[in-house]
């Protein structure tokens, strides 16, 4: 691969630009899912992926990351996630075309009954043999990534969590531990449980479709692709020593130092813009001083969680508000805004070095 192209890809892999490009590609895919899921386009994407992987694998830095035994299954998982997502949207496109013509979806043409023997058992037996063969070859070709016993005086650099916790580890960079480790994961679980009670649309049950459930599918896929898979990619392939960002073809330099001058919103307004010090005591009350210091962040958070839902209900999402009712809409919008707070906070940190919108370390409350 030409060095100039490597440098361009390294520049595009900066976290802010990579995230915005990923969101743009995601939106474009949903908008043109019928065209993207055609066989010719799918074959071209598949060939392009393997060509990119083959060319990139010749670079020693790229190969060091991708060929690491810990990262091989993650690379395979990301490929399979993309492949089966494409297959699912292809089936949705086919069903949407059939429904538009007044026909039944493809799933309605299939029989609901199958014989356990030989149909199910036969398929499971073949899958068992194939998986056993793959695991045997895998264990011979790749060495088990076993390391020496844990030594608190010699921690690995970078110290990374297992792939399924990389999203949480990445969130800890931008949020307080109580938010990244408790609030956001808890709301994600609650949100998944609340979906059947919030969305009353009966369409799409038992068959693939996108036109009949665009909002629900888009939100779910955004949470899965952007807020989960993207964080895994960032933590696995782009995070290097000292938890710095590196391009896929960039050497992991342990001596790389990034000057991060992270500031809180209160410091940005009072100190940098207004050239004054942070308020302390107001009328002899430290608590009032804290409120005055963080008043702009508090207003911003209250507007985000209190005013924005009303605007959405009255203007941009009025039809949905009328369909599901006020209570369901309030719960849905709250969960949606909390989900969107993650990429917003990440982009604010990357683009403006903004650490906390509301910073009250006196009471261990930082947002």
Order of alpha helices (4+ residues) and beta strands (2+ residues): alpha-alpha-alpha-alpha-alpha-alpha-alpha-alpha-alpha-alpha-alpha-alpha-alpha-alpha-alpha-alpha-beta-beta
